[in-house]
Every structure is written in structure tokens, then in C-alpha cells.
């Protein structure tokens, strides 16, 4: 059963597990389950996602229950009128806060403006040697992207040399190997923790929050956070 975080007659939000595709995709032929179909079966209604969430990323995924609301919410996301917060565990000790202004290239080669801000919530230094270092350092950060480019957060954090743990595409292979071998952890530690927006019908301000999953929580405990 999917964890339903919010529901009314127009919208429904779930806490998507890490590793679950939003819908069927030709680039992920190995997948047999999809959030779209699972939710349709669970609530017995036609639902459609109004934004994207990477397969490897967990957290809030919002669906519309009719076409008009779907279009209205997609427009809010496209216009960057939805406030998004993510939690991430990254390599190294990050600054207290930082704004990342770094254009990202589309598949066709065109550059797109991309902006991400974050603030550091916790830091840890644990007695686990890696490479030439006797200890390993990590940070828990709250990330706020103000644009919505593909893999934006993952690319931006890699760009500033604080890649997300478990990111097999843009991350650090040595760190990922350490977490897999020492703690049997292969989850991308990126979680969509909050969405804030104006309801397309009632016009009320809606805030949806989602707790991190068990693997994310387990690593937080390892860091003594």
C-alpha cells in the first residue's frame, strides 16, 4: 500500500518509495511496478502525476484527479510557483548555506538556467577511513530548487563537490562502494520532503510534508543525527 499524505476531491499525494518509477518508461524495462498504476488500483480512480520525481528519489509525488486540475498544477510547477524542499545526505562538510547558479545542458545540447539553494542542518565526522583520510565527513542538508531541470539537485551538488550518497550517476563511486559494503546501503539519499502551493480550486495555501524512509533514517542514526 502506498502511503497517502494528502487527499481531497481534486488532488492526492503519496510518499513515493525510493526505486519506484512514476510510470512506465522504455528506459527502465526491468520495472514491473509503477506509482501511477499502484495508486489507481489503491484508490479505484484515474490519477495522473502533475510533476516528475526521479525513480531513485523518494518523497512527495502529487497527482491530479481530473484533467483541469492536472493542467493547472502542471502550470504552477512550470512557472516555479510551487515551493519544493528536499532532504539530502552528501559527502563532506557543506557550508552553512549556499546558492548554486549553474546552467545545465539538455539532451539536445542547449543550456538551461538552473538555480538551487541549500542550508546545512547537521554535520558528522565518523571514524571510518576512506582513501587517504582517517575519517569520513557527511552533511545533512535542506535543498530548495527554484527551477526544475532534470537531475538538477544531483548535478548541482556534484558540481560543488558534495555529491549525494547513493547517486550512481552523478555521485562518488568510492563513497557509494563504502556504503554498500559497510552498511549494505544502495539507496539514493535524496528525499522530496515538502511541497507548498496554492490549491488550484479552493485557492487555499496547501503544505504537504513527508517523512524520510527507513533507509534514510537508518543512515541518519549512523551519523548520530
C-alpha positions in Angstrom: 0.0 0.0 0.0 1.3 3.4 -0.9 1.5 6.0 1.9 -1.1 8.7 1.1 -0.1 12.1 2.6 -2.9 14.3 1.3 -6.2 13.8 -0.5 -9.2 15.8 -1.5 -11.6 15.5 -4.4 -9.0 17.2 -6.8 -5.5 16.1 -5.6 -3.8 13.2 -4.0 -0.2 13.0 -2.8 1.9 9.9 -1.8 5.2 9.4 -0.2 6.9 7.6 -3.1 9.4 4.9 -2.1 12.9 5.1 -3.5 13.3 3.0 -6.6 9.7 3.1 -7.7 9.1 4.6 -11.2 6.3 7.1 -11.6 5.0 5.5 -14.7 6.1 3.0 -17.4 9.2 4.0 -19.3 11.1 2.5 -22.2 14.4 3.3 -20.5 13.5 1.1 -17.5 12.3 -2.1 -19.0 13.2 -4.0 -15.8 10.4 -2.3 -13.8 7.2 -4.2 -13.0 5.6 -1.7 -10.7 4.7 1.9 -11.2 3.4 4.5 -8.8 0.7 5.6 -11.2 -0.9 2.1 -11.6 -0.4 1.2 -7.9 -2.2 4.4 -6.8 -5.0 3.9 -9.4 -5.6 0.4 -8.1 -5.4 1.5 -4.5 -8.0 4.3 -4.7 -10.0 3.0 -7.6 -9.8 6.2 -9.5 -7.9 7.6 -12.5 -5.0 9.7 -11.4 -2.2 11.5 -13.2 1.1 12.9 -11.9 1.5 16.6 -12.2 5.3 16.7 -11.8 8.3 14.5 -12.0 10.3 12.6 -9.4 13.3 10.5 -10.3 13.0 6.8 -9.9 15.8 6.8 -7.3 14.4 9.7 -5.3 11.8 9.2 -2.6 9.2 11.5 -1.2 6.2 13.6 -2.2 4.6 12.8 -5.5 1.4 14.8 -6.4 -1.4 13.5 -8.6 -4.5 15.2 -10.1 -7.9 13.5 -10.2 -9.2 15.4 -13.3 -7.7 16.9 -16.4 -8.4 20.6 -15.5 -6.6 20.3 -12.2 -3.7 18.4 -13.8 -3.2 21.2 -16.3 -3.4 23.9 -13.6 -0.9 22.2 -11.3 1.5 21.4 -14.1 1.4 25.1 -15.0 2.2 26.0 -11.4 5.3 23.7 -11.5 6.3 25.0 -14.9 6.1 28.6 -13.6 8.1 27.7 -10.4 5.2 28.7 -8.2 5.4 25.5 -6.2 7.9 25.7 -3.3 9.9 22.5 -3.0 12.1 21.2 -0.3 14.3 18.2 -0.3 16.5 16.4 2.3 19.8 15.0 1.2 22.9 13.4 2.8 26.0 14.4 1.0 29.8 13.9 1.1 31.8 16.3 3.1 31.0 19.2 5.4 29.0 21.7 3.4 28.9 25.5 4.1 26.1 26.8 6.4 24.2 27.8 3.2 24.9 28.3 -0.5 23.2 29.4 -3.7 24.1 27.4 -6.8 23.7 29.2 -10.1 24.9 26.8 -12.7 23.3 26.2 -16.1 22.6 22.6 -17.1 22.7 21.2 -20.5 19.7 19.5 -22.1 19.9 16.3 -24.1 20.0 18.4 -27.3 22.9 20.4 -26.0 21.1 23.6 -25.2 21.9 25.2 -21.8 19.1 26.0 -19.3 19.3 28.3 -16.3 19.2 26.3 -13.1 19.2 27.6 -9.5 19.4 25.6 -6.3 19.8 26.8 -2.7 20.5 24.8 0.4 21.2 25.1 4.1 23.1 22.7 6.3 21.1 21.1 9.1 23.7 18.6 10.5 27.3 17.6 10.1 29.1 14.4 11.1 32.6 13.1 11.1 32.8 9.3 11.7 35.7 7.0 12.4 35.6 5.3 9.1 38.8 5.7 6.9 38.4 6.2 3.2 41.3 6.7 0.8 43.9 9.0 2.4 41.6 10.2 5.1 41.3 8.6 8.6 37.7 9.7 9.0 34.7 10.4 6.8 32.6 13.5 6.8 29.0 14.0 5.8 26.3 16.6 5.9 22.5 16.6 6.1 21.1 19.5 4.0 17.8 21.0 3.2 17.7 21.8 -0.5 15.4 24.2 -2.3 15.5 24.2 -6.1 13.9 27.2 -7.7 14.0 25.7 -11.2 13.1 22.1 -12.2 15.7 20.7 -14.5 16.3 17.0 -15.0 18.5 15.7 -12.1 19.1 19.3 -11.1 19.8 18.7 -7.4 22.0 15.7 -8.1 24.0 17.6 -10.8 24.4 20.8 -8.7 25.6 19.0 -5.6 28.1 17.1 -7.6 29.2 20.3 -9.3 30.2 21.8 -5.8 31.9 18.5 -4.9 29.3 17.5 -2.3 27.6 14.6 -4.2 24.6 12.8 -2.8 25.4 9.5 -1.2 24.0 6.7 -3.3 23.9 8.7 -6.5 25.3 6.2 -9.0 25.1 8.6 -12.0 26.4 11.9 -10.6 27.9 10.7 -7.3 31.1 9.4 -5.8 31.9 5.8 -6.7 34.2 5.3 -3.6 31.5 6.6 -1.2 28.8 4.5 -2.8 31.0 1.4 -2.6 31.8 2.2 1.1 28.1 2.5 2.0 27.2 -0.7 0.1 30.0 -2.8 1.6 30.0 -1.5 5.1 26.3 -0.8 5.7 24.5 -2.6 2.8 23.0 0.7 1.7 22.4 1.4 -2.0 19.5 4.0 -1.7 19.9 7.5 -3.2 19.8 9.6 -0.1 17.6 12.3 -1.7 14.1 12.8 -0.4 11.3 15.2 -1.5 10.2 16.4 1.9 7.8 19.3 1.3 5.6 20.9 -1.3 3.8 24.2 -0.8 1.4 25.7 -3.3 -1.9 27.4 -3.9 -4.8 24.9 -4.4 -6.0 25.3 -8.0 -9.7 25.1 -7.0 -10.1 26.3 -3.4 -7.2 28.8 -3.7 -6.1 27.9 -0.2 -2.5 27.5 0.7 -1.5 23.8 0.9 1.6 22.4 2.6 2.4 18.7 2.3 5.2 17.1 4.3 6.7 13.6 4.0 8.9 11.8 6.5 12.1 10.1 5.2 12.0 6.4 4.6 13.6 3.7 6.8 16.9 3.6 4.9 17.4 7.4 5.0 16.5 7.3 8.7 18.9 4.4 9.3 21.8 6.4 7.9 20.9 9.4 9.9 21.1 7.2 13.0 24.5 6.0 11.9 25.6 9.6 11.8 24.2 10.2 15.3 21.7 12.8 14.0 
